[in-house]
């Protein structure tokens, strides 16, 4: 088996640690590329033509071809055999298959991982600059964008395949398999929300995020940490988003928990999502959104009623709230704008009646966790000044950012390198 052994000489005498590190890094990188290329070519030379993956017939050698790969240790020029099937005449490169080199891809998986690790947080152009400065790897912002679309599409394809199996083909056994590894929890909480980002093909598109968690840890005065939060985010239609969020919830054992809660801002689409995908969940209207809507409807003149209305809300007295607001609507007289706002908040409260009723038994609930997730997962990458996105591009970068949010970045890339199940990595 080929081995890679290098010897690097670095003068340490009279030099600072910083100088030694810089010199060592430069020499190690320069010294590694030639023996790495030689070792890979030695592996390639031992690969037999094998049988055709299409028809199963024997393949034959058809000469040598060179392939260029940009890796973490420089540019590799690999010579490897081209083979042809005797039966169907399809061609291939067995060494590429053994070494995990994807057809037509110029950059190694190591380069892709490093470039996308930064591109999930900063612009593609800044990521290209980072790669050149830190790793001396030349890759353009356009190529990093292409890699983001490629990897994001792979992640979304796994979720879509799973969603179709469960919700379109009716394979409910998949849900049981997803839940199998999760412990039975006393309480699991699901929250969901959305935010609009600039759409290059239209005006705006809604990016959505959902979270599932069961444990909060007090880390300091007034601060808590959700230790087991799992996130899903995307820009697909609400139906598809809700079904994928339900899959994430199943992984967390939501549907076998002793209690399942669903918290949202009361949006009609989110209410339907809850009714369809989390029908057994206890619903809570986010108390902060309720307070904000009440304050806007009452205006400065009616602010004195806000405290009493919130007290009624915490006690689950929806009818009492509507009665006071109806009186305020009648007292608004000819103030058409005030009457409209009051009418809208009455409808909002009535539509979210269950979400307020449940305060009486379980206390008022907030959606601060999903608001923070929206900011971190979506806002900090997709809503920076001057940014706009095509739908596919936004969806794919969100898929990659979610890997970081869920601490599954390393398992995902380990699965890519070993060509094992991506789904298992996403559920790690």
NUGUVEX-272519 format. One record per residue (C-alpha): residue in one letter; chain; x, z, y. Coordinates in steps of 0.001 Angstrom, whole numbers, always signed. Example, Ala and Ser with C-alpha at 12.3 -4.5 7.8 and 13.67 -1.06 7.14 Angstrom:
% NUGUVEX-272519
SITE a A +12300 +7800 -4500;
SITE s A +13670 +7140 -1060;
//
This chain:
% NUGUVEX-272519
SITE x A +0 +0 +0;
SITE x A +1475 -985 +3395;
SITE x A +2538 +1908 +5586;
SITE x A +3221 +2033 +9306;
SITE x A +6347 +3920 +10333;
SITE x A +7792 +3778 +13848;
SITE x A +10766 +5414 +15513;
SITE x A +10660 +5973 +19247;
SITE x A +13591 +7221 +21298;
SITE x A +12791 +9115 +24475;
SITE x A +15294 +10836 +26738;
SITE x A +14044 +14339 +27505;
SITE x A +17085 +15790 +29262;
SITE x A +16590 +16383 +32973;
SITE x A +13050 +14957 +33019;
SITE x A +9688 +16530 +33702;
SITE x A +6975 +16745 +31051;
SITE x A +4960 +14206 +33019;
SITE x A +7834 +11721 +32962;
SITE x A +8411 +12225 +29226;
SITE x A +4696 +11792 +28425;
SITE x A +4433 +8571 +30440;
SITE x A +7564 +7121 +28830;
SITE x A +6487 +8180 +25336;
SITE x A +2985 +6753 +25684;
SITE x A +4347 +3399 +26859;
SITE x A +6936 +3152 +24068;
SITE x A +4555 +4260 +21301;
SITE x A +2010 +1627 +22284;
SITE x A +4677 -1084 +22456;
SITE x A +6192 -44 +19134;
SITE x A +2918 +174 +17189;
SITE x A +1529 -3341 +17614;
SITE x A +4134 -5309 +15530;
SITE x A +4116 -3035 +12436;
SITE x A +330 -2724 +12637;
SITE x A -17 -6494 +12632;
SITE x A +2438 -6812 +9736;
SITE x A +588 -4171 +7710;
SITE x A -2774 -5833 +8265;
SITE x A -1400 -9233 +7288;
SITE x A +49 -7676 +4117;
SITE x A -3398 -6374 +3237;
SITE x A -4930 -9767 +4045;
SITE x A -2449 -11557 +1793;
SITE x A -3548 -9516 -1229;
SITE x A -7259 -10278 -830;
SITE x A -8639 -12631 -3487;
SITE x A -11152 -15382 -2624;
SITE x A -13868 -13630 -4631;
SITE x A -17389 -14907 -5189;
SITE x A -19817 -16377 -2684;
SITE x A -22250 -13759 -1291;
SITE x A -24917 -16465 -1083;
SITE x A -24960 -18095 -4502;
SITE x A -22557 -15906 -6483;
SITE x A -20204 -18763 -7459;
SITE x A -16410 -18626 -7244;
SITE x A -14741 -19430 -3917;
SITE x A -11455 -21305 -3451;
SITE x A -8673 -21096 -863;
SITE x A -8759 -23695 +1919;
SITE x A -5676 -22824 +3947;
SITE x A -4611 -20235 +6520;
SITE x A -6161 -19632 +9921;
SITE x A -5127 -17352 +12778;
SITE x A -7419 -14830 +14430;
SITE x A -6804 -12887 +17647;
SITE x A -8049 -9322 +17893;
SITE x A -7684 -7119 +20966;
SITE x A -7103 -3620 +19629;
SITE x A -6235 -207 +21035;
SITE x A -2530 -868 +20408;
SITE x A -2311 -4358 +21817;
SITE x A -3215 -7910 +20878;
SITE x A -3016 -8680 +17175;
SITE x A -2528 -12227 +15845;
SITE x A -3623 -12145 +12208;
SITE x A -3064 -14963 +9705;
SITE x A -5566 -14894 +6865;
SITE x A -7038 -17157 +4189;
SITE x A -10081 -19325 +4769;
SITE x A -12141 -19823 +1606;
SITE x A -14934 -22184 +574;
SITE x A -17627 -21875 -2076;
SITE x A -17287 -24535 -4773;
SITE x A -21049 -24707 -5157;
SITE x A -22782 -24380 -1758;
SITE x A -19705 -25210 +365;
SITE x A -20167 -22180 +2634;
SITE x A -16960 -20848 +4168;
SITE x A -15656 -17357 +4862;
SITE x A -12662 -15103 +5442;
SITE x A -12353 -12431 +2726;
SITE x A -9684 -10530 +4670;
SITE x A -12057 -10179 +7615;
SITE x A -14625 -8665 +5269;
SITE x A -12090 -6204 +3837;
SITE x A -10744 -5195 +7260;
SITE x A -14198 -4885 +8808;
SITE x A -13605 -7625 +11384;
SITE x A -16968 -8925 +12526;
SITE x A -17433 -12710 +12787;
SITE x A -16547 -14059 +16222;
SITE x A -15759 -10648 +17715;
SITE x A -12551 -10561 +19738;
SITE x A -12438 -6788 +20279;
SITE x A -11880 -4111 +17676;
SITE x A -14431 -1366 +17115;
SITE x A -11958 +1085 +18615;
SITE x A -11882 -875 +21866;
SITE x A -15668 -1178 +21853;
SITE x A -16135 +2555 +21362;
SITE x A -13707 +3527 +24130;
SITE x A -15087 +978 +26588;
SITE x A -18705 +1955 +25954;
SITE x A -17947 +5671 +26090;
SITE x A -17166 +5233 +29781;
SITE x A -19712 +2440 +30415;
SITE x A -22570 +4737 +29442;
SITE x A -21710 +6861 +32483;
SITE x A -20119 +4482 +35000;
SITE x A -20510 +810 +35911;
SITE x A -19151 -1910 +33653;
SITE x A -16600 -2865 +36319;
SITE x A -15309 +708 +36615;
SITE x A -15194 +967 +32839;
SITE x A -12995 -2139 +32672;
SITE x A -10640 -562 +35198;
SITE x A -10570 +2661 +33211;
SITE x A -9653 +818 +30009;
SITE x A -6779 -957 +31730;
SITE x A -5428 +2190 +33387;
SITE x A -5744 +4662 +30520;
SITE x A -5203 +2444 +27463;
SITE x A -3622 -704 +28924;
SITE x A -6377 -2740 +27263;
SITE x A -7495 -5795 +29198;
SITE x A -11241 -6307 +28930;
SITE x A -13576 -7648 +31596;
SITE x A -16725 -5973 +32838;
SITE x A -18679 -8921 +31413;
SITE x A -17259 -8339 +27940;
SITE x A -18079 -4617 +28132;
SITE x A -21628 -5554 +29150;
SITE x A -21822 -7870 +26129;
SITE x A -20595 -5109 +23827;
SITE x A -23212 -2744 +25268;
SITE x A -25949 -5255 +24472;
SITE x A -24598 -5723 +20961;
SITE x A -24323 -2031 +20083;
SITE x A -27522 -1057 +21874;
SITE x A -29377 -3746 +19945;
SITE x A -28025 -2376 +16645;
SITE x A -29274 +1114 +17494;
SITE x A -32689 -111 +18629;
SITE x A -32985 -2312 +15540;
SITE x A -32597 +777 +13322;
SITE x A -35329 +2629 +15214;
SITE x A -37568 -432 +15204;
SITE x A -37109 -980 +11460;
SITE x A -38064 +2640 +10830;
SITE x A -41022 +2462 +13212;
SITE x A -42396 -656 +11522;
SITE x A -42086 +904 +8072;
SITE x A -44061 +3972 +9114;
SITE x A -46590 +2773 +11668;
SITE x A -47172 -867 +10747;
SITE x A -46543 -938 +6994;
SITE x A -47947 +2556 +6438;
SITE x A -44997 +4000 +4527;
SITE x A -45708 +7644 +5385;
SITE x A -43221 +8780 +2769;
SITE x A -40550 +7952 +5348;
SITE x A -41847 +10776 +7545;
SITE x A -41525 +13205 +4652;
SITE x A -37935 +12073 +4109;
SITE x A -37145 +12527 +7798;
SITE x A -38586 +16042 +7748;
SITE x A -36996 +17064 +4468;
SITE x A -33803 +18427 +5991;
SITE x A -35481 +20342 +8831;
SITE x A -36220 +24051 +8545;
SITE x A -39754 +25383 +9023;
SITE x A -39765 +26627 +12625;
SITE x A -42093 +28995 +14418;
SITE x A -42479 +26663 +17396;
SITE x A -41455 +23109 +18277;
SITE x A -42023 +21737 +21784;
SITE x A -42348 +18058 +22696;
SITE x A -42190 +16834 +26288;
SITE x A -42338 +13298 +27665;
SITE x A -42190 +11612 +31057;
SITE x A -41138 +8393 +32753;
SITE x A -39507 +7062 +35901;
SITE x A -39411 +3632 +37509;
SITE x A -36182 +1638 +37820;
SITE x A -35501 -1660 +39576;
SITE x A -36300 -4678 +37395;
SITE x A -34366 -7906 +38063;
SITE x A -37118 -10014 +36521;
SITE x A -39969 -8262 +38344;
SITE x A -40307 -5374 +40791;
SITE x A -40193 -2203 +38706;
SITE x A -40196 -1172 +35061;
SITE x A -40852 +2243 +33604;
SITE x A -38067 +3918 +31668;
SITE x A -39366 +6704 +29457;
SITE x A -37796 +9731 +27819;
SITE x A -39041 +12302 +25370;
SITE x A -37463 +15480 +24068;
SITE x A -38066 +17697 +21055;
SITE x A -36692 +21234 +20841;
SITE x A -37323 +24706 +19474;
SITE x A -34611 +27021 +20800;
SITE x A -33808 +28243 +24303;
SITE x A -30775 +30435 +24945;
SITE x A -30311 +32536 +28093;
SITE x A -26798 +31742 +29360;
SITE x A -26932 +33451 +32760;
SITE x A -29415 +34852 +35247;
SITE x A -32108 +32252 +35792;
SITE x A -30422 +29682 +33529;
SITE x A -31321 +28682 +29991;
SITE x A -29786 +26225 +27550;
SITE x A -31834 +24271 +25025;
SITE x A -29514 +24400 +22035;
SITE x A -31264 +21968 +19668;
SITE x A -32770 +19355 +21983;
SITE x A -33116 +15812 +20652;
SITE x A -33851 +12960 +23031;
SITE x A -35328 +9498 +22758;
SITE x A -35396 +7099 +25709;
SITE x A -36255 +3443 +26236;
SITE x A -38187 +919 +28304;
SITE x A -40563 -370 +25616;
SITE x A -44342 -162 +25919;
SITE x A -45900 +3289 +25661;
SITE x A -47295 +2756 +22147;
SITE x A -43892 +1901 +20673;
SITE x A -42189 +4650 +22670;
SITE x A -44667 +7234 +21366;
SITE x A -44172 +6172 +17761;
SITE x A -40379 +6402 +18039;
SITE x A -40668 +9803 +19715;
SITE x A -42807 +10910 +16763;
SITE x A -39981 +9852 +14418;
SITE x A -37511 +11970 +16377;
SITE x A -39991 +14862 +16218;
SITE x A -40275 +14456 +12453;
SITE x A -36492 +14754 +12144;
SITE x A -36776 +18076 +13976;
SITE x A -39516 +19352 +11678;
SITE x A -42205 +19219 +14366;
SITE x A -45085 +18402 +12051;
SITE x A -44401 +21237 +9640;
SITE x A -43720 +23859 +12337;
SITE x A -46034 +26857 +12586;
SITE x A -46929 +25741 +16120;
SITE x A -46400 +22439 +17904;
SITE x A -46720 +22211 +21689;
SITE x A -46882 +19115 +23876;
SITE x A -46171 +19394 +27619;
SITE x A -46618 +16593 +30171;
SITE x A -47538 +15962 +33794;
SITE x A -51073 +14915 +32876;
SITE x A -50573 +11153 +33136;
SITE x A -53297 +9265 +31255;
SITE x A -50783 +7282 +29161;
SITE x A -49014 +10468 +28098;
SITE x A -52328 +12068 +27169;
SITE x A -53086 +9110 +24907;
SITE x A -49576 +9321 +23447;
SITE x A -50190 +12961 +22573;
SITE x A -53631 +12311 +21103;
SITE x A -52314 +9431 +18968;
SITE x A -48918 +10673 +17819;
SITE x A -49199 +14466 +18116;
SITE x A -52885 +15149 +17442;
SITE x A -52255 +18666 +16096;
SITE x A -50171 +19750 +19083;
SITE x A -51401 +22352 +21560;
SITE x A -51461 +20561 +24907;
SITE x A -50184 +21994 +28195;
SITE x A -50437 +20455 +31623;
SITE x A -47212 +21128 +33477;
SITE x A -48016 +23960 +35879;
SITE x A -45680 +22665 +38601;
SITE x A -47410 +19269 +38680;
SITE x A -50777 +20995 +38868;
SITE x A -49601 +23112 +41796;
SITE x A -48174 +20047 +43556;
SITE x A -51367 +18046 +43123;
SITE x A -53482 +20955 +44374;
SITE x A -51262 +21461 +47413;
SITE x A -51410 +17784 +48369;
SITE x A -55193 +17666 +48003;
SITE x A -55869 +20880 +49949;
SITE x A -53573 +20014 +52847;
SITE x A -52274 +22519 +55374;
SITE x A -55740 +23760 +56260;
SITE x A -56629 +24604 +52665;
SITE x A -53314 +26121 +51589;
SITE x A -54865 +29577 +51606;
SITE x A -56925 +28626 +48559;
SITE x A -53915 +27555 +46484;
SITE x A -53076 +31033 +45161;
SITE x A -56605 +31701 +43997;
SITE x A -56815 +28315 +42281;
SITE x A -53562 +28918 +40430;
SITE x A -54806 +32333 +39304;
SITE x A -57907 +30665 +37880;
SITE x A -55680 +28076 +36192;
SITE x A -53468 +30687 +34529;
SITE x A -56648 +32323 +33240;
SITE x A -57832 +28977 +31874;
SITE x A -60892 +28853 +34152;
SITE x A -61193 +25115 +34734;
SITE x A -64837 +25232 +35781;
SITE x A -64053 +27884 +38406;
SITE x A -61306 +25654 +39834;
SITE x A -63576 +22626 +39990;
SITE x A -66311 +24652 +41708;
SITE x A -63960 +25754 +44519;
SITE x A -62557 +22242 +44917;
SITE x A -66068 +20742 +44980;
SITE x A -66977 +23138 +47819;
SITE x A -63829 +22070 +49657;
SITE x A -64793 +18430 +49133;
SITE x A -68248 +19049 +50621;
SITE x A -66723 +20956 +53556;
SITE x A -64341 +18067 +54347;
SITE x A -67267 +16266 +56009;
SITE x A -66170 +12995 +57566;
SITE x A -62509 +13364 +56567;
SITE x A -62555 +10499 +54080;
SITE x A -58872 +10817 +53192;
SITE x A -59196 +14522 +52391;
SITE x A -62361 +13908 +50366;
SITE x A -60574 +11190 +48380;
SITE x A -57597 +13453 +47585;
SITE x A -59896 +16306 +46552;
SITE x A -61976 +13977 +44408;
SITE x A -58850 +12693 +42673;
SITE x A -57520 +16180 +41933;
SITE x A -60928 +17239 +40551;
SITE x A -60801 +14254 +38173;
SITE x A -57186 +15085 +37302;
SITE x A -58090 +18676 +36425;
SITE x A -61137 +17649 +34428;
SITE x A -59116 +15081 +32452;
SITE x A -56509 +17727 +31663;
SITE x A -59008 +20461 +30904;
SITE x A -57436 +21336 +27523;
SITE x A -53974 +21473 +29048;
SITE x A -55164 +24166 +31493;
SITE x A -57402 +26075 +29067;
SITE x A -54371 +26783 +26899;
SITE x A -52656 +28722 +29710;
SITE x A -55007 +31641 +29009;
SITE x A -53648 +32167 +25500;
SITE x A -50044 +30996 +25785;
SITE x A -49213 +31231 +29502;
SITE x A -48458 +28479 +31985;
SITE x A -45848 +25980 +30839;
SITE x A -43466 +23828 +32853;
SITE x A -41795 +20512 +32162;
SITE x A -38456 +21275 +33762;
SITE x A -36618 +20330 +30571;
SITE x A -37935 +16763 +30520;
SITE x A -37509 +16395 +34293;
SITE x A -33819 +17253 +33847;
SITE x A -33533 +14885 +30909;
SITE x A -35056 +12055 +32940;
SITE x A -32415 +12638 +35606;
SITE x A -29486 +12840 +33177;
SITE x A -30482 +10214 +30599;
SITE x A -31986 +7655 +32974;
SITE x A -31495 +8419 +36653;
SITE x A -27741 +8943 +36710;
SITE x A -27014 +5543 +35132;
SITE x A -29984 +3292 +35872;
SITE x A -31018 +4460 +39342;
SITE x A -27770 +4478 +41293;
SITE x A -27809 +2839 +44708;
SITE x A -28183 -945 +44560;
SITE x A -28691 -1104 +40794;
SITE x A -31229 -3320 +39057;
SITE x A -31597 -4184 +35386;
SITE x A -33045 -6666 +32971;
SITE x A -35283 -4954 +30455;
SITE x A -33022 -5564 +27455;
SITE x A -29943 -4364 +29339;
SITE x A -31649 -1139 +30392;
SITE x A -32953 -516 +26879;
SITE x A -29551 -1002 +25291;
SITE x A -27595 +1216 +27687;
SITE x A -30245 +3930 +27229;
SITE x A -29796 +3698 +23461;
SITE x A -26074 +4333 +23901;
SITE x A -26577 +7147 +26418;
SITE x A -28986 +8821 +24018;
SITE x A -26207 +8991 +21414;
SITE x A -24307 +11230 +23816;
SITE x A -27402 +13251 +24674;
SITE x A -28019 +13928 +20979;
SITE x A -24345 +14554 +20125;
SITE x A -24474 +11681 +17630;
SITE x A -21878 +9480 +19349;
SITE x A -19099 +10338 +16895;
SITE x A -21272 +10062 +13735;
SITE x A -22573 +6675 +14936;
SITE x A -19107 +5190 +15434;
SITE x A -17853 +6718 +12189;
SITE x A -20717 +4889 +10440;
SITE x A -19845 +1649 +12231;
SITE x A -16219 +1922 +11130;
SITE x A -17075 +2770 +7514;
SITE x A -20048 +348 +7412;
SITE x A -22367 +3061 +6147;
SITE x A -25961 +3889 +7131;
SITE x A -26539 +3919 +10881;
SITE x A -29852 +5684 +10398;
SITE x A -28157 +8633 +8754;
SITE x A -25750 +8791 +11672;
SITE x A -28583 +8689 +14219;
SITE x A -30306 +11527 +12378;
SITE x A -27131 +13609 +11983;
//
